[in-house]
């Protein structure tokens, strides 16, 4: 029987946590600069998914501005940007049968998609990983960073990866392997929305001091193969209104026609919703029944399903991103431009700015200092984009999607750069949920197995894998809260907001029991965000666990 021992360590100049667009762009750019300057540099990227792209999920419409800077010859290099947007529709769904086409003049200019591509972000990340490895970056999939390392001066000096082979009680099993310490002169955290290490850094260094609370949405996506006569490559549809309007919930729907008879369809549900009976998953399944979407999906085959939290607070919620020895980048910080409904190009630019800041420190022979990211950010087009979009999230939260959207159109299209008003939304999403007594139960239609489906069959399509006998990665600060506090007040909302059926209320010896089916988890982080008492803490499971998304 093996025993726990001191962890092995490996030293790098730069360690990057997360192989998404931010982390991989940072890796590529810093190695480009190092190679051009003939400066020897060791860079590694650790990724919790079984492979690069396994946990990547996005719509995705892609603006290639940052890619143009990173790889100007991306087309020659074979970047997977194949389907250019050629028709852009924005609709208001008035009820379950009807919709109105919105004239482009009434839509914020930032939402226009001319020149953008409908892509698989997972495929783009795999391509970026290939470029990074060609430049000399070491990438380690299946190695989740579970702990931040600090030096005696309080600077970040690397991360430790998760132990492998512990049982559900935390005891070593026969196959136990201790995690590895990855020491770094600088560490970049690019975990995506609600990164569990990023959350710790924000608290430790008070990076969100004087910022408004971060805001989130839950994004659903399915990938469908549809009949060729219904397929219109390059058609992009965005919708708002029904079914979320029935509960005065903010969010929107989308359907993008990709190549090879594929479409991606999804729903984004703002996590500031108030109705405890709301089930975001069932709202999404119901949405697909609308003729705007069913005309394309009917007769098709659903081939993938997933869900992921989206960081959408914007500039007013953006924490400071620089600290001693480290940077917080991409959606880990919250650089998504909600006015464009796009974050990938912003994440990439954030990573490239971070690479510049860190390379400058390394080139001066420094380590564990505070990289000069902030001044680069403020002088970049990324800051300009986020500043122009600063009011859209708070505006919609305050005034609703119609009036809030109209104000965004007025500000961005007609009064561009003429007003300096900045709206704020100071209520955290988890405090928005109201008691059951204020609402009536929602009766959702049963899935028909053609356009709408249940959670079990959906999770199956996410290719979820978890070792059953390992510590639960969904940690309750107080196990009594779900039944004693949430159940009578909110009906324990986790059983509805979770898109994978992780949480259940069962009956045990005539009394309710709270059950966590951690093996179902698709790592969306919604529970970590929306739990009314902030009682659920998402931490990393063993490496390679979770969903394995194909081309999402």
N, C-alpha and C positions, 0 to 999 in steps of 0.2 A: 504494500500500500504506500503510494508516494506521500510525502509530507510537503507542507507549504515551505518555501524557502524564499530567500531574498530575490527580488526580481532582477532579471538581466537588464542591461541598459545598452542603448545604441545612441550615438551622438550624431546630429545633423546640424547644418547651419540653419535650415528652415524646416519646420514641420507644419503641415497643413491638414486640418481636420475637416474632412468632407470632400468627396469627389463630385461636386455639383459644378454649375457654371462659374461660380465665384472662385472656388478653390482651384479648379483646373486652370482657369484663366490666370490666376495669380502664379501658379506653378510654371505655366508656359512663359509668361512675360518675364518673370525674374530670371529664368534660365536663358531666355533670349538676350537679356541685358548682360548676364554673366558671360555668355559665350562671345558676345560682341566685344566685351572688354577683356577677354582672356583671363577672367577672374574665376578661379576654381570654387565651385559651390556645390554643396550637397543638399538636395531638397527631396523630401518624401511627403506623400499624401496617404493618409489612412482613411479608409472608407468602411462604414459598418455593414453595407450591403454585401451580398455574396459576390457580386461583380459590380463594376462601374455601371451605373444606370439602373441597378436593381430597385432602388428606392426613389428614383426620379419620376415625378408625376407633374405634368403641366398641360395646359390646353392643347397645343401651345401655338400662339402666333408670335413670330420671332422677328424683331427688328435687328438688323445686322450691323448697326453702327459700331458697336464695340468689337465685333468680329472683324470688321474692316480694318480696325486699328491693330488688332492682335495678329491677324493673318491676312494681309491685303490680297493675297493670292488664294484665298480659301476655296474659290471655285475650282482652280486647277488642282488643289490638294484633295478635292473630293469631299468637301463638307456636305453633310446630308441635308441640304436645302434644295428641295426638288419642286415644291408646289408653291408658286407665287400667287398671292391673293389677286383675284381679278374681278370679284364682285363682292361688295360689302353691304350687308343689310342690318339695320337696327330696327327692332320691332317692340311694340308694347302689347303684351298679351292681356286683353281686357277680361277674358274669362276662359273656361276650359275649351271653348270652341273657336273663338275669334281673336284676331290681332289686328293692329294698325301698323303700317309701315311709317317710320318716322323720317321726315325729310332731313337730309344731311345738314342743312343749315341750322337745325335745332339740336345738333349733336356736338359736343365739345370737339374742337379741331384735333385734339390729341388722340381721339379714338379712331381717326381715319387710318386705314391699313394699307394704303397705296405703298408699294415697295416692300411690304412685309411678306413673310413666308409662313405657311402652315406646316409645322414640323413635328417630329417626335423629339422632345428634349432629351429623352434617354439616349437616343441615337446620336444626338449632337454631343452629349457628354462622353460617350464611348469614343467618338472621333477626337474630341479634345484630349482624352486620355492617351490616345495613340500618338498625337502630336507631342504631348508632354514627355512621353517615354522616349521618343526620338531625340528630344532635346536633352535627355539625361535625367529626368525626374524618375524617382522610384515610387511606384504606386502599390499599396498593399490593401486590396479588398478583403472583406471579412475580418477586419481588425477595428472594432469600435473603440474610440477613445472614451474612457470611462472616468478618468480622474485628471485634474489639472495639477501640474507640478509647479512649486514655487521655490525660489532660492531664499536664503536667509534675509535678503533685503526686501522681500515681498514682491519680486518681479516674477512673472510667468517664465518658466524655464523648460517647458515641454509638457507632455501628457503621458499617462500610462494607459495601456490598452486593457480591455476587460479580461479577467480570468476566464479560462475555459475549464469545464468539467467540474462544476460545483452542483450539488443536489439542491432541491427546493428549500432545504434548511440552511444552505450556505456551506455545507461540509464538503470537503474534497472527495470526488469519486475516483475510481482507479485510473481514469484517463485525465486526471487533473493536470492542467498546465497554467502556471502563473502568467499573469500579464507581463508585458515588456514596457520598461520606461524608455520613452523616446525623448532624449534631451535635445534642446534646441536653443540657438541664440535668439531666435524669434519664432513665435508660434502664431499661425493664422487660423481663426475659428470660422469655418464656413459650413456649419451643420445644417443650414436651412432654417425654416420657420420654427421658432420656439426650441432652439437648440438647448439641450439640457446643460451643457457646459457653458454656453453663452449666457444662460439664465444665472448661473453662479457668478460669472464674471461681472454681469451688470449689478448684482447685489453687492459683491465684495468691493468693487471700486466705485460704487454709486454712479454708474455711467448714465443712469436715467434721471439724475438730479435736475430739477427744473424742467423736465420734459413732461408732456402729457402722457397718460397711460398708453401703452401699445394696444393696438386693436387688431383683431384677426377675423378671418372668415374661414369656413370649411368648404373646400372645393372638391366636388365629385367629378369623376370622369369615367366614361366607358368608351372603349374602342369597338367599332362595329365594321363588319364587312357587309356591304349592301349591294343589291342588284346593279349591274352596270348602267341600266337605263335610268336609274335614280341618282347616279353619281355625277357630280358637276365639279371637277377638280378646281380648286381656287375659290369656291363659294364660301363666304364667311357670314354666319348669322349670329347676332347677339340679341338677346331678349331681356325684357324686364316686365314686372307685373305678376300675373298669375303664374304659379299658385301661391307664391310668397305673399302677394298682396292680400290674400284672404286673412292673414294673421298679422298684417302690418309689419312684415319682416323685410329687411333690406337684402338685396342680392340680385343675381341675374343669371341668365341661362346662355348657353352657346352651342353651336354646332359648326364644325369646320370640316370641309371636304379636303382630304389629303390625296395622296396618289394610290394607285392599286385598289380602287374601289373601297377605300377605307374612309370612315368619318370618325371624328371624336365628338362626343356629345357630353355636356356636363351642366352642372348647376353650382353656383357659388352662393353660400348662405352666410351672411354676416353673423358673427357669434355674439353680437350685442342683442340678440332676439330676446323677447320678454316672456313669451308664452311657454310654460313648462311642458305643455302637451305636444309641442312641436317636435316632429321627427324629421330632421334634415334628409335622412335617407329616403323616407317615404315621400317627401316633397319632390325629390329628384325623380323617383320612379313614376310619380303622378305626372310630372312635367312632360315626360316623353310621350304621354298619350295625346298631347296637344297636336292638332293638325300641322302646325308649323314645323314640328319635328317628326311626327309619325309619317308624313308623306315621304320622307327619305329613309326612315328606319324600317318601315313595314316590309316584311319578307327578308330582312337582313339577319345576320348572325352576330350576337354579342360575343366578342372574343377576349375582352379584358375589362377589369373593373378596378378602381382604386379611389382613394380619397386622401386629402392632405390639407393641413392647415396652411393658411396664407397670411403672411404678415403685411398689414395694409394700413397702418396708422399714418404713414407718410412722414414728412419732414418734422412736424411738431412732436412726433413720437420717437424719432430716431435718437437712440442713445449716443453718447460719445463713443467713438469706435477705437480709440487708441488708448493704450495703457502700457505700463512697464513690461516690456518683453513680448507684447502681443497686440493683435488687432482683431476686431470683430467685423466681419464683412458679409456682403450679400444679404440674403433674407434672414440670416442669423441676427443681423442688426435691424433689418427692415427697410431695405432700399427699393422695394417694389414701387413702381409708378402706377398708382391706382387709376389715375386719369387715363392711362393708356391700356389698363388691364394687362400690363406686361411687367415682368421683373427680370427676365433672363439677361437682357442687354445691360440692365442696371447692375445686376450682380456681377457680370463680367467686368464692367468698368470699375466697380468697387474693388474687385480682386486685382485689377491692373494698377490702380492707384496704390493699393497696399503693397504690391510688388515693388513699385518705385520707391515708396517710403522705406521699406525694409532694405532694399539693395543699397540705398544711399547710406544707411547706418552701417551695414556690413562693409561697404567699400571704404568707410572711414576707420575700420577696425574696431567697431563698437559692438556690444552685445547687451541684451536685456535692458536697453534704454527704451524710451517712448518714441516710436517712429513718428515722423512728421507727416501723418496721414491727413490731419484735419485741414491744413492749409491747401494741400493738393485737392482735396475734396471740394472745398469752397471755391476754388478757381477752375472747376471742371464743369463740363456740360451736364454731368450727373446731378450736381447741386442745382444747376439752372432748371433742369427738368423737374426735380422734386419741389423746388420753390414754386414753380408755375402750377404744380398740382397740389399745393399744400392744403387747399381748402376742400377738396372734393369728398374725402371721407367724412370729415366733421360736418360738412354741409348736408350730405345725404342723411347722416345720423340725426341731425337737428331738424331738418325740414322734409325728409322723405325723399324717395328716388325721383319723383317728378319735379318738385320745386327745387330740390337740391341739385338735380341734373341740369335744370334750366339755369340756375345761378352759375353752375360750372361753365355752361355754354356761354353765358354772358361774359363771364370773367376771362375765359380762355380765348374766345373767338372775337368778341367785340371790344372788350376793354383790356386787352392784353397789355401787361406792364403799366397800366394806368392807375391801378389801385394797389394799396399795400396792406389791406385788411387780411388778418390771419384768424381763422376760426379755430376753436379748440373743442375737444370733447373729453371732459375730465372724468367720465365714469368708466371704470374698467368693465370689460365685457362680462366678467363673471358676476358682477353685482347687478346686472340688468334683469336677471331672471326674477319673475314675480311669483307669488304664491298660487297654488292651485285654485284657491277660492275666487280668484279674479278672472278665471277663464273656464271655458267649457271644453270638455274632451273633444279631440279631433278624430273623426272616423275616416281612416284612409281606405281607399278601395283595395281589395285583395289583388295581388299580382296575377297577371294573366299568363305569364310564362312566355309571352311573345315580345312585348315591349317593356313590361314591368316585371320585377323579380324580387325574391326575398333575399335577406341578408346572407343566409347560409350559402346559396348558390353563387352569390356575388363574391363572397370571401374566397370561395373555391377558385374563382377566376383571377384572384390576386396572387395565386401561387404562394400562399403563406406557409412558412416553415418555422417552427419553434421546437427546440428540444423540450419535451414536457417536463423532465426532471431537472429543472434549473431554478434559481431564485426568481421569484416573480418580479418583472421589471416595472410593474405598476404598483407603486408603494403608497400605502395609506398612512398619513401622519397620525390619524386617529381612526382605528377600525370601527368605532362605535357611531361615527357621524352619519354614514349613509342611512342607517335604520332609525336612529334616535332623532336626528335633526332633519335630514333631507327628505326622507320618505313621507312624513306627515305634512311637511311644508310644501315641497316641490314634486312629490311623487318619485323621488330619486331620479333626477333627469338623465343620469348617465345611461340608463337603459334605453333612452331615446336619442340622445345626441351622438352616441358612439355609432359610427357607420359600419361596425363589424361584429356587433353582438357580443362584445367583450364582457359587458356588465349585465347581470340578471338579478332579479328578486325572486327567490324560490321559497317554497314552504318547507320548513324542517321542524318536525314534531309540533305541528300546528302553529308555528310562529314563522314570520318572514326571516329569510336569510339572504345576505348579500354575497353574491358569487362573482369572482373575476375569472373569466376564461381567457387568460393571457395568451394562450396559443393562437387565438383568433386575431390578435392585434396586428393592424396594418401600419402602425407607427405614424398615425396622422397627427397626434399630439392634442386632439380636441379635448380630451379629458383633463389634461394638464392646464388647459386654458379656461374651459367653461365651468369646471366644478365650482359650485357657489361658495364653498368654504376654502377653496384652494387646498383641498385635502389630498388630492392625487398628484403624485410626483412621478413623471415618466423618466426612467433611467434606461441605460442601454442593456439589452439582453446579450447573450453570447453572440460572437461574431457570425455573420452570415444569416442571422435570423430575420424574420419579418417577411414582407412581400418580395416577390421577384417579378417586377413589371416588365413585360415584353413591349418595347417600342412605345412607351407611354410618355 
